[in-house]
């Protein structure tokens, strides 16, 4: 399938004379950035002048969502325009599991399938130069890495989803022990390095006959929590004890990210190419809240790895000077699957995808303020997560949201307009609405062939909170389970 697409792409490039007029694209994804983790979204501590300015110069979506409560599935959805459930890529790679829990998780896909036609592959067919910079986390084997998924160049993207700390690596500080990123000078900070690589690429391609696509996926603000000491000290003096945000190191990491965004927007203006560049800024899931009080997503409930709004509602900014309105706020719910069809729509290449996407092209809304009809948004996470999630599905339709928790065989219903914190379950007071949404959710799961968890014959209450790596396949897992079960008989 992909071979035929590449042949078509070559033909298209040879006969396409419009690439010179196409805008450059920079897609910025911040790792684990919560909905309120920016100055303009209400933080009492974090300082993000560059991102705030980006929002002021562009359009901000207040009801933007990641397609999953964890990273890898959302990233796969961004690259393909499809729901994680469609791809069967539904957990972070390589995941973890509870062998004695009530439910067995399905045998899911632990990589971005090379047969999927990705956003950079679509853009290459339209004449774009493409580069990936930063986190990837979409497959253990090198054949799943960015250079095999449509990117001309890959800087820093590999199987691991966080900076490594060990004998030969120092986390966010060089050395990195990253096979796709050379080590820098002593005390070089990873986020600064990645933004410098982006700036270098912009400079080298400013006079190219082809537009560029930069897929800039920061490792910030994922753990380990590390930042330059002077920034940490600055925020230690700014922490307000009764505020929602209190972690000085996390605040410093956010400032590092904001500085990096500022570098990129500055060089675009200096080179006078900002007016012909689309920038998208978003996150892969909600902020991490239940571990060491890293951040807070209030008023949203829970965070990354949870089942509620705090795990999936994210910031979303899009800017294209003189094309997309500035200082505009849109309340329409959107999701990360929409990024691919929207970008192709903005550059007038949406014919490439036909109907092979779960997302919606938002370009008519952004360019012409045309109303777009959206029936519903969906989530499907048939896994357990240490931050609280149990296998679940969810649907948002209008202001209503229904969550189905498989382990307990229960439903929860919320009206997000009246109760953004999801504190009042309206299941019993609005049974007809719950029935309607549940029917829609079941039909959607059938439509995308979603994988479902099933009853675990090895369920053991004494060990149901015991975790093992998902990497333990077949024999090691069987031996471990047998050992536990046999020890129970002694």
C-alpha positions as CSV (number, residue, x, y, z in Angstrom):
1,X,0.0,0.0,0.0
2,X,2.7,2.4,1.0
3,X,4.8,1.6,-2.1
4,X,1.9,2.6,-4.4
5,X,1.5,5.8,-2.4
6,X,5.2,6.7,-2.8
7,X,5.0,6.1,-6.6
8,X,2.0,8.4,-6.7
9,X,3.8,10.9,-4.5
10,X,6.8,11.0,-6.9
11,X,4.5,11.6,-9.9
12,X,2.6,14.3,-8.0
13,X,5.8,16.2,-7.1
14,X,7.1,16.2,-10.6
15,X,3.9,17.8,-11.9
16,X,3.0,20.0,-9.0
17,X,4.1,23.6,-9.5
18,X,2.4,25.1,-6.5
19,X,4.8,24.0,-3.8
20,X,6.5,27.4,-3.9
21,X,3.3,29.1,-2.7
22,X,2.7,26.6,0.1
23,X,3.3,27.6,3.7
24,X,5.9,26.1,5.9
25,X,4.6,24.1,8.9
26,X,5.9,23.7,12.4
27,X,4.1,21.3,14.7
28,X,5.1,21.7,18.3
29,X,4.0,18.9,20.7
30,X,5.0,19.3,24.4
31,X,5.1,16.1,26.4
32,X,2.7,15.9,29.4
33,X,1.8,19.6,29.3
34,X,-1.5,20.2,31.2
35,X,-4.4,22.3,30.2
36,X,-3.6,25.0,32.9
37,X,0.2,24.7,32.6
38,X,0.6,28.1,30.8
39,X,0.4,31.7,32.0
40,X,-2.6,32.6,29.8
41,X,-4.5,29.5,30.8
42,X,-4.5,30.4,34.5
43,X,-1.2,29.3,36.2
44,X,-0.3,31.3,39.3
45,X,3.4,30.2,38.9
46,X,4.4,29.2,35.4
47,X,5.7,32.0,33.1
48,X,5.2,31.4,29.4
49,X,5.4,34.8,27.6
50,X,6.4,33.2,24.2
51,X,3.5,30.7,24.2
52,X,1.1,33.4,25.5
53,X,2.2,35.7,22.6
54,X,1.6,32.8,20.1
55,X,-1.9,32.4,21.4
56,X,-2.5,36.2,21.1
57,X,-1.3,36.1,17.5
58,X,-3.3,33.0,16.6
59,X,-6.5,31.1,17.5
60,X,-6.9,29.1,20.7
61,X,-9.3,26.2,21.2
62,X,-10.6,25.9,24.7
63,X,-12.0,22.4,24.2
64,X,-9.1,20.7,22.6
65,X,-8.3,17.1,23.4
66,X,-5.6,14.5,23.1
67,X,-6.9,11.3,21.7
68,X,-5.5,9.3,24.7
69,X,-4.6,9.8,28.3
70,X,-1.0,8.7,27.6
71,X,1.6,9.7,24.9
72,X,2.2,7.0,22.2
73,X,-1.4,6.6,21.1
74,X,-1.9,10.4,20.8
75,X,1.3,10.7,18.8
76,X,0.2,7.9,16.5
77,X,-3.2,9.6,16.0
78,X,-1.4,12.9,15.1
79,X,0.7,11.1,12.5
80,X,-2.2,9.3,10.9
81,X,-5.4,11.3,11.6
82,X,-6.9,8.1,13.2
83,X,-8.2,7.2,16.6
84,X,-5.8,5.0,18.6
85,X,-8.6,2.4,18.8
86,X,-8.6,2.3,14.9
87,X,-4.9,1.7,15.0
88,X,-5.0,-0.7,17.9
89,X,-2.2,1.4,19.4
90,X,-3.8,2.2,22.7
91,X,-1.2,2.4,25.4
92,X,2.3,4.0,25.9
93,X,5.0,1.9,24.3
94,X,5.9,-0.6,25.6
95,X,3.4,-0.3,28.5
96,X,2.8,-2.2,31.7
97,X,0.1,-4.5,33.0
98,X,-1.5,-6.1,36.0
99,X,-1.5,-9.9,35.5
100,X,-3.9,-10.5,38.4
101,X,-6.4,-7.7,37.8
102,X,-10.0,-8.4,37.0
103,X,-9.5,-7.7,33.3
104,X,-7.1,-8.9,30.7
105,X,-5.8,-6.2,28.3
106,X,-6.0,-7.0,24.6
107,X,-3.0,-7.8,22.4
108,X,-2.5,-4.3,21.1
109,X,-0.1,-2.8,18.5
110,X,3.1,-1.5,20.1
111,X,4.3,0.6,17.1
112,X,3.2,2.9,14.4
113,X,2.4,0.6,11.5
114,X,4.6,1.4,8.5
115,X,1.7,0.6,6.2
116,X,-0.1,3.7,7.6
117,X,0.4,6.8,5.4
118,X,1.7,9.5,7.8
119,X,1.4,13.2,7.8
120,X,5.0,13.7,6.6
121,X,4.4,11.3,3.8
122,X,1.4,13.2,2.7
123,X,3.4,16.5,2.9
124,X,6.3,15.0,1.0
125,X,4.0,14.1,-1.9
126,X,3.0,17.8,-1.9
127,X,6.6,18.9,-2.2
128,X,7.6,19.5,1.4
129,X,11.0,18.9,3.0
130,X,10.4,17.1,6.3
131,X,12.3,16.8,9.6
132,X,11.5,15.2,12.9
133,X,13.2,16.8,16.0
134,X,12.7,15.4,19.5
135,X,10.7,12.6,21.1
136,X,9.1,9.9,18.9
137,X,8.2,6.9,21.1
138,X,6.3,5.0,18.4
139,X,8.1,1.7,18.2
140,X,11.1,-0.2,19.7
141,X,12.5,-1.4,16.4
142,X,14.4,1.1,14.2
143,X,12.1,0.3,11.3
144,X,9.4,2.2,13.1
145,X,11.5,5.4,13.7
146,X,10.9,8.7,12.0
147,X,13.3,8.2,9.1
148,X,11.2,5.3,8.0
149,X,7.9,7.1,8.5
150,X,8.2,10.0,6.0
151,X,10.9,12.2,7.5
152,X,13.9,13.2,5.5
153,X,15.9,13.7,8.7
154,X,15.5,12.6,12.3
155,X,17.2,14.3,15.2
156,X,16.5,12.8,18.6
157,X,13.6,10.5,17.8
158,X,13.9,6.9,18.9
159,X,12.1,4.2,20.9
160,X,12.4,5.7,24.3
161,X,9.9,8.3,25.5
162,X,11.9,10.1,28.1
163,X,15.5,11.4,28.7
164,X,17.7,8.6,30.1
165,X,19.6,8.8,33.4
166,X,22.3,6.3,34.0
167,X,26.1,5.7,33.8
168,X,26.4,7.1,30.3
169,X,23.6,9.6,30.3
170,X,22.4,12.6,32.4
171,X,18.7,13.0,31.5
172,X,18.0,16.5,30.2
173,X,21.7,17.4,30.3
174,X,24.3,16.1,27.9
175,X,25.4,13.3,27.5
176,X,22.1,12.0,26.3
177,X,22.7,8.3,25.3
178,X,20.4,8.9,22.4
179,X,21.3,7.1,19.2
180,X,19.7,9.8,17.1
181,X,21.2,12.8,18.9
182,X,24.9,13.5,19.3
183,X,26.1,14.6,22.7
184,X,26.6,18.3,23.2
185,X,28.9,20.4,25.3
186,X,28.9,19.9,29.1
187,X,25.7,21.0,30.8
188,X,23.9,21.5,27.5
189,X,20.1,21.3,28.1
190,X,18.1,19.1,25.8
191,X,15.3,21.5,25.1
192,X,17.7,24.2,24.1
193,X,19.5,21.8,21.9
194,X,16.3,20.7,20.1
195,X,15.3,24.3,19.5
196,X,18.7,25.1,18.2
197,X,18.4,22.3,15.8
198,X,15.1,23.6,14.6
199,X,16.5,27.1,14.2
200,X,19.4,25.7,12.2
201,X,17.1,23.8,9.9
202,X,14.9,26.9,9.3
203,X,18.0,29.0,8.4
204,X,19.2,26.3,6.0
205,X,15.9,25.9,4.3
206,X,14.7,29.6,4.2
207,X,15.7,29.9,0.5
208,X,14.7,26.5,-0.6
209,X,12.3,26.0,-3.5
210,X,10.3,23.7,-1.3
211,X,8.4,24.5,1.9
212,X,9.4,22.7,5.1
213,X,7.6,20.7,7.7
214,X,9.2,20.6,11.2
215,X,7.8,18.1,13.6
216,X,9.1,19.4,16.9
217,X,8.2,17.2,19.7
218,X,9.8,18.3,23.0
219,X,10.7,15.8,25.7
220,X,9.8,18.6,28.2
221,X,8.0,18.4,30.5
222,X,8.1,14.7,31.0
223,X,10.0,13.3,34.0
224,X,12.8,13.2,35.1
225,X,12.3,16.7,36.6
226,X,15.5,18.6,35.6
227,X,16.2,22.2,34.8
228,X,19.0,24.6,35.0
229,X,19.6,25.6,38.6
230,X,19.2,29.4,38.1
231,X,15.7,28.8,36.7
232,X,14.8,26.5,39.6
233,X,16.0,29.1,42.1
234,X,13.9,31.8,40.4
235,X,10.7,29.8,40.9
236,X,11.5,28.7,44.5
237,X,11.1,32.4,45.3
238,X,7.8,32.6,43.4
239,X,5.9,29.6,44.8
240,X,2.7,30.5,46.5
241,X,1.7,27.8,49.0
242,X,-2.0,28.2,48.4
243,X,-1.7,28.2,44.6
244,X,-2.4,25.2,42.4
245,X,1.1,25.0,41.0
246,X,4.0,24.7,43.5
247,X,6.8,22.7,41.9
248,X,9.7,25.0,41.1
249,X,11.6,22.5,39.0
250,X,8.6,21.8,36.9
251,X,8.0,25.5,36.5
252,X,11.6,25.9,35.3
253,X,11.1,23.1,32.8
254,X,8.1,24.9,31.4
255,X,10.1,28.1,31.1
256,X,12.8,26.2,29.2
257,X,10.1,25.0,26.8
258,X,8.7,28.5,26.4
259,X,12.2,29.9,25.7
260,X,12.6,27.3,23.0
261,X,9.3,28.4,21.4
262,X,10.4,32.0,21.6
263,X,13.6,31.1,19.7
264,X,11.6,29.6,16.8
265,X,9.1,32.4,16.5
266,X,11.9,35.0,16.6
267,X,14.0,33.4,13.8
268,X,10.9,33.2,11.6
269,X,10.3,36.9,12.0
270,X,14.0,37.7,11.5
271,X,14.1,35.8,8.3
272,X,10.7,37.3,7.2
273,X,9.1,34.0,6.7
274,X,6.7,34.0,9.7
275,X,3.8,35.2,7.5
276,X,4.1,32.1,5.4
277,X,4.5,29.6,8.3
278,X,1.7,27.7,10.1
279,X,2.5,26.9,13.7
280,X,0.5,24.5,15.8
281,X,1.2,24.2,19.6
282,X,-0.3,21.4,21.7
283,X,0.3,18.5,24.1
284,X,0.1,14.7,23.9
285,X,-2.0,14.3,27.1
286,X,-2.8,16.0,30.4
287,X,-0.4,17.0,33.1
288,X,0.9,14.5,35.6
289,X,-0.7,15.1,38.9
290,X,-0.9,12.0,41.1
291,X,2.8,11.4,41.4
292,X,4.8,13.8,43.7
293,X,2.3,16.6,43.0
294,X,4.2,17.6,39.8
295,X,1.5,19.9,38.6
296,X,-2.3,20.5,38.9
297,X,-5.0,20.4,36.2
298,X,-7.6,22.1,38.4
299,X,-10.5,22.6,37.8
300,X,-10.2,19.5,35.7
301,X,-10.3,16.1,37.4
302,X,-7.2,13.9,37.5
303,X,-4.5,14.0,34.9
304,X,-2.2,11.9,32.7
305,X,-3.1,8.2,33.0
306,X,-6.6,8.9,34.4
307,X,-10.1,8.5,33.0
308,X,-11.3,12.1,33.3
309,X,-10.8,15.6,31.6
310,X,-7.5,16.3,33.3
311,X,-5.9,13.4,31.4
312,X,-7.0,14.4,27.9
313,X,-7.9,18.1,27.7
314,X,-4.9,20.0,26.4
315,X,-3.8,23.5,25.1
316,X,-4.2,24.0,21.4
317,X,-3.0,27.0,19.5
318,X,-2.8,27.5,15.7
319,X,-1.2,30.6,14.0
320,X,-1.0,31.6,10.4
321,X,-0.7,35.4,10.0
322,X,-3.3,37.1,7.8
323,X,-4.9,33.7,7.1
324,X,-6.1,32.5,10.5
325,X,-7.7,35.0,12.9
326,X,-5.6,36.3,15.8
327,X,-6.8,36.8,19.4
328,X,-9.6,34.4,18.6
329,X,-11.1,31.8,20.9
330,X,-13.0,28.8,19.6
331,X,-15.1,26.6,21.9
332,X,-15.8,23.8,19.4
333,X,-14.4,20.5,20.7
334,X,-11.4,19.2,18.6
335,X,-9.1,16.2,19.0
336,X,-5.5,15.3,17.9
337,X,-6.9,13.2,15.0
338,X,-8.0,16.5,13.4
339,X,-4.4,17.8,13.0
340,X,-3.6,15.8,9.9
341,X,-6.7,16.5,7.8
342,X,-6.6,20.2,9.0
343,X,-3.0,20.8,7.9
344,X,-3.7,19.1,4.5
345,X,-6.8,21.2,4.2
346,X,-4.9,24.4,5.0
347,X,-2.2,23.7,2.3
348,X,-5.0,22.5,-0.2
349,X,-3.9,18.9,-0.3
350,X,-6.8,17.3,1.5
351,X,-7.6,15.3,-1.7
352,X,-4.6,13.1,-0.7
353,X,-6.4,11.5,2.2
354,X,-9.7,10.8,0.6
355,X,-11.8,9.3,3.5
356,X,-8.9,7.5,5.2
357,X,-9.0,9.4,8.5
358,X,-11.1,9.7,11.7
359,X,-10.4,13.4,12.1
360,X,-12.1,16.5,10.7
361,X,-10.6,19.1,8.4
362,X,-11.0,22.3,10.4
363,X,-9.6,24.6,7.6
364,X,-13.1,25.9,6.6
365,X,-13.6,27.0,10.2
366,X,-10.1,28.5,10.5
367,X,-10.0,30.3,7.1
368,X,-13.6,31.2,6.4
369,X,-15.3,30.9,9.8
370,X,-17.6,28.2,8.4
371,X,-19.5,26.2,10.9
372,X,-18.4,22.6,11.1
373,X,-20.7,19.8,12.3
374,X,-19.2,17.3,14.7
375,X,-21.2,14.5,16.1
376,X,-18.9,13.3,18.9
377,X,-15.4,12.7,20.2
378,X,-14.3,9.3,21.4
379,X,-11.6,7.7,23.7
380,X,-10.8,4.1,24.2
381,X,-8.2,2.9,26.7
382,X,-8.5,-0.8,27.4
383,X,-5.6,-0.8,29.9
384,X,-4.7,-0.1,33.5
385,X,-2.5,2.8,34.4
386,X,-0.6,3.6,37.5
387,X,-2.1,7.0,37.6
388,X,-5.6,5.6,38.1
389,X,-7.1,4.6,34.8
390,X,-8.9,1.3,34.6
391,X,-10.0,-0.1,31.2
392,X,-12.5,2.4,29.9
393,X,-14.1,4.1,26.9
394,X,-15.6,7.6,26.7
395,X,-17.7,9.8,24.4
396,X,-18.2,13.5,24.4
397,X,-21.3,14.7,22.5
398,X,-22.1,18.4,22.8
399,X,-21.7,19.3,26.4
400,X,-22.4,15.7,27.6
401,X,-19.7,13.1,28.4
402,X,-20.3,9.5,29.2
403,X,-17.6,7.1,30.6
404,X,-17.9,3.3,30.5
405,X,-15.6,1.6,33.0
406,X,-15.3,-2.1,31.9
407,X,-13.9,-3.6,35.2
408,X,-16.9,-2.3,37.2
409,X,-19.4,-2.6,34.3
410,X,-20.5,1.0,35.2
411,X,-21.4,4.2,33.4
412,X,-20.8,7.8,34.5
413,X,-22.5,10.8,32.9
414,X,-21.4,14.4,33.2
415,X,-22.5,17.8,31.7
416,X,-19.2,19.5,31.1
417,X,-20.8,22.9,30.6
418,X,-22.2,22.9,34.1
419,X,-19.6,20.6,35.7
420,X,-16.2,20.8,34.1
421,X,-14.7,19.1,37.2
422,X,-16.9,16.0,36.5
423,X,-18.0,15.9,40.2
424,X,-21.7,15.1,39.7
425,X,-22.6,11.8,38.0
426,X,-26.0,12.5,36.3
427,X,-26.5,8.9,35.2
428,X,-29.7,8.4,37.3
429,X,-31.2,11.8,36.7
430,X,-30.7,11.6,32.9
431,X,-31.1,7.9,31.9
432,X,-32.2,8.6,28.4
433,X,-29.1,10.8,27.6
434,X,-26.9,8.0,29.1
435,X,-28.6,5.4,27.0
436,X,-28.2,7.5,23.8
437,X,-24.5,8.1,24.4
438,X,-23.8,4.5,25.4
439,X,-25.4,3.3,22.2
440,X,-23.3,5.7,20.2
441,X,-20.2,4.6,22.0
442,X,-20.9,0.9,21.4
443,X,-21.6,1.6,17.7
444,X,-18.3,3.6,17.4
445,X,-16.3,0.8,18.9
446,X,-17.7,-1.7,16.4
447,X,-17.1,0.8,13.6
448,X,-13.4,1.1,14.4
449,X,-13.0,-2.5,15.4
450,X,-11.8,-1.5,18.9
451,X,-10.1,-4.2,21.0
452,X,-11.9,-4.9,24.3
453,X,-10.5,-6.3,27.6
454,X,-11.9,-9.5,28.9
455,X,-12.3,-11.3,32.2
456,X,-9.0,-12.5,33.7
457,X,-9.2,-16.2,34.8
458,X,-6.1,-15.5,36.9
459,X,-7.7,-12.7,38.9
460,X,-6.3,-12.7,42.5
461,X,-7.4,-10.0,44.9
462,X,-4.3,-10.3,46.9
463,X,-2.1,-9.5,43.9
464,X,-4.4,-7.4,41.8
465,X,-2.2,-4.3,42.2
466,X,1.0,-6.0,41.2
467,X,2.5,-4.6,38.0
468,X,4.8,-6.2,35.4
469,X,6.3,-4.7,32.2
470,X,4.3,-5.4,29.1
471,X,7.6,-6.5,27.5
472,X,7.3,-9.8,29.5
473,X,5.8,-11.9,26.7
474,X,4.7,-15.5,26.7
475,X,7.1,-17.7,28.6
476,X,8.5,-15.1,31.2
477,X,5.0,-13.9,32.0
478,X,3.6,-17.5,32.2
479,X,6.4,-18.5,34.5
480,X,5.9,-15.5,36.8
481,X,2.1,-16.1,37.0
482,X,2.6,-19.8,37.7
483,X,5.2,-18.9,40.4
484,X,2.7,-16.6,42.2
485,X,-0.2,-19.0,41.8
486,X,1.9,-21.9,43.1
487,X,3.1,-19.9,46.1
488,X,-0.5,-19.3,47.0
489,X,-1.1,-23.0,47.3
490,X,1.8,-23.5,49.7
